Amino acid sequence: MKDRLIPLAPYAALLAADFYLLPPLARDTGAAMLLMLCVMPLAAFITALACGMCRGFSPLLPAAAFALFLPTIPIYYNSSAWVYAAAYAVIVLAGNGVGRLLHGRR
């Protein structure tokens, strides 16, 4: 199992940076909505796409995205933001799947 987790560490670190470092940049509601609905999902998708292109499909990355986002809910958001954890996991799953399709074409 360790040999499957170590290669995902850089991608999990990028997801953690996305989930933990971007929310403090939101100064008002408009900026927060832009971050939550555009910037953070795009960063998560690009990270998963890169992982899929380099490593192939990994179901652990969406699980990591879900697990990494959950602790941000009490830190930055309120309890209604739990749906974003599932949404980001689905976005990462999609990005990883698309990356897997492009895996052999490098």
N, C-alpha and C positions, 0 to 999 in steps of 0.2 A: 504494500500500500504506500509505503514511503517513497518508492520510486515513481509512483504516479502523482504524488503531491508536490514534490520538490520542483519539477518543471513548471508547475502552475503558479509558483510563488511570485514571480515578477508580475504576472497578470492579476493575481489577487492583490498585490501591493498597489497596482494602478487603480483597481476598483476601490480599494480602501482610501486612496488619495482622492478619488472622485467623490466618494460618499462622506468623507470626514473633512476635507480641506475646502471644498467648494461652498457648502452651505453658509459658513460665516461671511462670505463675500456678498450675500444678499442683504442689502440695506433697507429695502422696502418690499411690499407685497408683490409689486410688478417684477422686480429683480428676482425674488424668490420663485415666482411662477416660471419665469424664463429659465432659471437654473433647473428647477425640478422637472419641467416638461420638455425642455429642449437640450440644454447643455449636458446635464448629467446622463440622460439616456443615450445621447450621441456618443459621449465619452465611453460609456459602458459598452455600447454596440461596437465601437471601433476597437476597444480592448479585446472583446470577445472575437471579433473578426481576425485580429492579428494572431490571437491564440489558435484559432481554427486553421489559419493558413500555415502557421509554423508547426503546430503540434497535432493537428487533426481534431476530431470531435472529442470533447471531454464533458461528460455530464456532471463532473465535480465543479466546474466553473460556475454554472448557474446556481448550484447549491451554495457555493462560496459567496456569490453575490447576495443571495438571500440572507445568509448568515451574517455577512458584513454590514448589511443595511439595517438589520433589526436593532442593534444597539444605538443607532443614530436617532431612532424615533424619540426616546425620552430626552436625548441631548439637544436636538435641534427642532423637533417637530412636536406635534401632539398625537394622541392615540389614533386619530383618523388617518395618519400617514402609513399605517401598516400595509395598506394595499400597494403602496409603492415598492415594498420589498418583493412582493409577488410579481409586480410589473417589471421591475428591473431584472428579476430572474428570468422572465420570459424574453425580455430584450436581449439578455446575454445568451440565452439558449438560441435565439434566432441568429444573432451575430456569429456564434460559434458554429452553427449549422451552415451558414453561408460561407464562412471561412473554410469549413471542411470541404465544401464543394470546390473551392478554389485551391485546395491544398496541393493537388497534383499538377497544377498549371503554372508553377513558378519556374 
